[in-house]
Amino acid sequence: MSSEEWEDLARRVGAVLLTRGWRMTAAESCTGGAIAKTVTDIAGSSEWFERGFVTYSNEAKHEMLGVPETTLSTHGAVSAATVETMVTGALTHSHADVAVAVSGIAGPGGGTPEKPVGLVWFAWARRGYPPEAFCHHLDGDRAAVRDASVRIALEGVIAQAEATGPR
């Protein structure tokens, strides 16, 4: 995406959150803070972006977001169970109304037959509702996987903010 397209997406996130009077938080692993950077590139985003958690290591996921060590050892960092707990932890440890969590394998290494490069798990949650996790298999190099992950994450925040009940 071009810089104008990134800016447009971030502005759309801000607009829908401001309409609801909501703030968001992000719990990031494979995106390394790119979600937070994308939205905070917009002047005035402090009105709708509450905070971000960059939890690249398993220890950070456990310490900052409360992901149980048993979840990480049983399911791995790249799993539905982990991102669901990450997104719940992000809401618990923030004042946000909506959260997104991302954990994946951006490459070029680190993939396995069960969890190949490009496998990314996402979860979204709104305060008062259970998290929803989705898996995407993304193509491209490390930068392409990370960019696609940021786009999917932010589009999901828009969808959550536009929803009127459980999604």
Number of C-alpha atoms within 10 A of each C-alpha: 10 7 9 9 10 18 16 13 18 23 18 16 23 25 15 18 23 15 10 13 12 19 22 27 26 30 33 29 25 24 27 17 18 19 26 22 12 18 23 16 13 15 9 11 18 14 14 23 21 19 19 21 23 21 24 17 12 18 15 15 26 20 13 17 21 18 24 18 17 10 15 18 10 12 13 16 25 21 23 22 19 30 31 25 21 35 31 27 21 28 24 13 15 18 15 20 20 28 30 31 32 36 28 30 26 26 18 13 10 11 15 9 6 7 16 18 23 24 21 26 26 29 27 29 26 25 14 10 13 14 23 17 20 14 16 14 14 20 13 15 14 18 13 15 23 25 19 18 26 22 17 15 24 21 15 19 26 20 15 21 23 13 11 8 9 12 13
